[in-house]
Amino acid sequence: MTTNRSIETHHHSVTELCDDGSRLYGTALSMGRISRADVETAPCLVELGFLHPDPDDSRWLRPVMPFTALAQRLHPLEREISERRRLATELTDVFTPFMAISAQATGPTHAITVLEGVELINGSLNRATAECRSEMLTVQPSGRRRADILVKALERDKSLVERGVRVRTIYQHTARHSAEILGYVDRIANTKVEIRTIDELAERLIICDETVAFIPASDDRQIALELRHPGLVRYLIKVFELIWGRAVPLQAAAPYETALDGITEIQHSIAKLLVEGHVDEAIARRLGMNVRTCRGHIAKLSSILGSGSRAQLGYLIAQSGILEQHQ
């Protein structure tokens, strides 16, 4: 009786998926199906569209793939966001003449604006995005991005390409293993969005047209700088183009292919940082991967070079000449 009352009152939004629901949905995805009896404590999985009846056996339920479930939940939100984007564009058109007057009146004093707080930073980014008419350039360090951040990026990029804006983004090579990023890429396929990856990136960068650039000003990303000085923006565009020229298109497999010496490009990057004296945690952070993955690559390097210790590995890397071969 207690179970029935629990089921009757078991209602919540998808953003508050309960512990039982999370656990059982994961089990269903791993096994390919789950029995109806097993999910009695989490009727939300059926109500929210995470599970559907097995057409071959009514005793079982099959999981809806995460990206399909996400798309179903996002559809009404996408319509709402599109409408708000339209209103934002209309408001921007109203205020554009006044912005021009303000720019002439204030001169260079607003070339650098300090933005403090996520809300203020996002508001400035949204305005710059709404005003963008030609091209947006972005640099995104780290191999993973949170799903909610990618949802916002997807809406932003869809709005841009619908207006004919070209979008170029640089991730780190480890992004190629991120299910979230690969799902985002599938949804913007066949558009004017181009993605490349590289082994190491310094910091985040966003540039709209040749007008405004945003860079972080604190490690916790609570403070950012909005740059509108033409010289600074041109300089950052040149930096972006330099990195873009060295980066590899996402569709290419080169970053993880094994070279003639048996070592991948990622492992060469790790070898370089090892010789420079960086510890595992610092190497992982700089290359956008977790520490376990980093140590796995270090173990492979040790095996290939015949190293019996960390100190010997650094010596063997330096003596092998592999770093000179990949400069």
Salt bridges, closest charged atoms under 4 A:
ASP20 OD1 - ARG23 NH2 3.36
GLU47 OE1 - HIS11 ND1 3.31
ASP54 OD2 - ARG62 NE 3.14
ASP57 OD2 - ARG59 NH2 2.72
GLU78 OE1 - LYS158 NZ 3.80
GLU78 OE2 - ARG187 NH2 2.74
GLU80 OE2 - ARG84 NE 3.35
GLU83 OE2 - ARG86 NH2 2.42
GLU90 OE2 - ARG86 NH1 2.42
GLU135 OE2 - ARG166 NH1 3.30
GLU135 OE2 - ARG168 NE 2.83
ASP148 OD2 - ARG146 NH2 2.85
ASP157 OD1 - ARG156 NE 2.81
GLU180 OE1 - ARG144 NH2 2.86
GLU194 OE2 - ARG166 NE 2.65
GLU200 OE2 - ARG286 NE 2.38
GLU203 OE1 - ARG221 NH2 3.89
GLU226 OE2 - ARG228 NE 2.79
GLU241 OE2 - ARG168 NH2 2.59
ASP261 OD2 - HIS268 NE2 3.08
ASP261 OD2 - HIS326 NE2 3.55
GLU265 OE2 - HIS173 NE2 3.11
GLU276 OE2 - LYS272 NZ 2.74
GLU276 OE1 - HIS278 NE2 3.28
ASP280 OD2 - ARG295 NE 2.92
ASP280 OD1 - ARG310 NH2 2.62
GLU281 OE2 - ARG295 NH2 2.97
